[in-house]
Amino acid sequence: MLNNDNICAKQLIEAEAQSWDYILSYMRSSCIKCAIELGIPDVLCKNLNPIMSLSDLITALPNLNPSKITFISILMRVLVDLGLFNYHQQQGDGYSLTSVGRLLAENDPSNRRSIFIFFQVHFKIVDSMSDWLQNDLPTAFETAHGKSIWDYCSEEPEFSGVFNDAMASDSRLISNLLISDCCEGVFENLTSLVDVGGGTGTVAMAIADAFPKLKCIVLDLPHVIRDRRGTEKLEFVAGNMFDKIPHANAIFLKRILHDWSDHDCVKILKKCKESILSKEKGGKVIIIEIVMEDNCSNNEQLVQSQHLMDLLMRITYASKERSKKEWEELFLEAGFSGYKIITSLCLRSLIEVYP
């Protein structure tokens, strides 16, 4: 029979194991970043055989210092633990990509490598969180960098490029989901759509290609649009969503509103309402955003990711992720008559809002 001392010792051991998990957790993303920069997912993705030996993998990696070659097996062991690769001991210490690891390969159509690299920038922001809580600046981003993220984007071309690449990377994944069966009917019967803050036009192009009768307009700031050329079905318009949004059957907002305060969100939504047809004529606003703990309450990992994303939005943009009730309050204040949450897209949901 266990006595109290044994129970306390067991609890202490479990607590220490958990504390080490927290202490070392920062190394996970650094190891993944290292794998991306070395090109490990790309090498495995391009390999003709599904399983690649360690020796062949090392040979295929350029610029490795010969004295560091033995370290690759140590790195791969960690990456296997993280679920990026499978280890095949019986096939001569071979490795293969998992579905998660494939998302880090450059030639995968849904790859997430750019958005992963972008979120590495946030380490400095998160590290500044305690300082931010003790000063009067609006965001931890400003504590870390001395200016808002929007000013930083417009004044730092390298950061702006990483930011745009990350948004395009996320858009590729969303595009695949939007034109799949899980969003069936959302874009049917539409003839025109404005993608507000659509960046490089990744989503708009995918939607336009999937629906032959639909013409898309991408609205974004001049420094984002730059000299991008449109097509017969895709037009780029430089402008500000707070000033004017081009008229269309529908307005599309992907991960836009979570960057802004409630007050600014109402302004944006009112501009959207001014630019679309009535509900009877098919007008609507299509929103891709997190609905906190919606459709993923049985998935602890997704819920935790939503909570972390909410924290990140608050310290970076002075904004937040929203619950179903909070979304409803915004829609009503902006003058909309109703809404429908159609489906869950991993962390996010698709919301149709009607005038």
Secondary structure, DSSP 8 states (H G I E B T S, - for coil): ---HHHHHHHHHHHHHHHHHHHHHTHHHHHHHHHHHHHTHHHHHHH-SSSSEEHHHHHHHSTT--GGGTTHHHHHHHHHHHTTSEEEEGGGTSEEEE-HHHHTTSTTSTT--HHHHHHHHTHHHHHHTHHHHTTS--S-HHHHHHSS-HHHHHHH-HHHHHHHHHHHHHHHHHHHHHHTSGGGTTSSTT-SEEEEET-TT-HHHHHHHHH-TT-EEEEEE-HHHHTT----SSEEEEE--TTT----BSEEEEES-GGGS-HHHHHHHHHHHHHHB--GGGT-EEEEEE-BTTSS-TT-HHHHHHHHHHHHHHHHHHS---B-HHHHHHHHHHTT--EEEEEEEETTEEEEEEE-
